[in-house]
Amino acid sequence: MKVAVIGASGYSGGELLRLLAAHPEFECHAAIAHTQAGELIASVHPQLTGTYSDSFKAFDPKLIDDSELIFLALPHGESGKLIGDHEKAFAGKKIIDLGADFRLTSQTSWTKYYSGTHWGKWQYGLPELAGARAKIASAERIANPGCYATAIALSLAPFAALGARVNLDDVVITAASGTTGAGRSAKINLIGSEVMNSISAYKVGGVHQHTPEIEEAIAELSHQKVALSFTPFLAPLPRGIISSVSVRVTESNTEELRELFSKTYLDEPFVKVLPSGQWPQTNSLIGSNAAHLQVAFDEHIGRAVVVAAIDNLGKGAAGQAIQNANLVSGFAETAGLSAMGTR
């Protein structure tokens, strides 16, 4: 199947190109990156040397004429505008958007957290949520979840089965991400001299853009009001996310929660509940599409604590996009993907 990647010069775009090169069913025939048009792909993504010998191209509707599937790896706000400006070119094509433009149902939330035009809601692309896999497979346009949102939603989803015993409007989250999660554009706070030997908080006080995305996804699953207090941190590593999610649960214990999580994800190829006593590490997941989870019950305050780790460019972006593309295209969900990291 011929595919195109629009926004191919960024970190997520580069990871898409790497995964597509080894995919048994997809063939990337157009790597589009307007700001890098004319530059050799391998000069921007040296890890692809010997795999891609051609150059990035500027967007032209003709470049996607033969594409059956399109990945959009653009900054937030750009996907909706591009499709709106070229509706005929995108008509009838399967699209996986890695940006936020089509993730939110609520226009109010979009305005608060992103601003600009609210382009509507596409099918949310987190297959491991109950009932989502069939909906993704029957859709043509998929909103790929955010990286933090993926780790946190996977941590919260099993609690929906506890009904009134869980209080999802009192969820406290801390999470740390590697620098690639902020994109490739130059920013002073992301240069090596600023990041090395330092962990810093940012977007504190309920303003991180993934907050409403997680709340909407888990509210739909649990039929409860969901409210998060989310504090993100920037960690001195290129890629990876680790999150700690705390939820109030009545009359529980660690054994019950481990059984709940193990049952929820028993048949999932990419979500692994770790053995008792083992906790997720970001460096175990680099280059993979896996998520590692562990859960414990804090009896002192009656709260469950879930720790999750993913590769923000894998399960948090490009890997998940390939997983969704496999589903909408009717291929094996695991095609071209691995649950093994490179450590």
Secondary structure by P-SEA (a helix, b strand, c coil): cbbbbcccccaaaaaaaaaaaacccccccccccccccccccccccccccccccbbbbcccccccccccbbbbbcccccaaaaaaacccccccbbbbbcccccccccaaaaaaccccccccccccccccccaaaaaaaaccccccccaaaaaaaaaccccccccccccccbbbbbbccccccccccccccccccccccccccccccccccaaaaaaaaaaaacccccccbbbbbbcccccbbbbbbbbbbccccaaaaaaaaaaacccccccccccccbbbbccccccccbbbbbbbbccccbbbbbbbbccccccccaaaaaaaaaaaacccccccccccccc
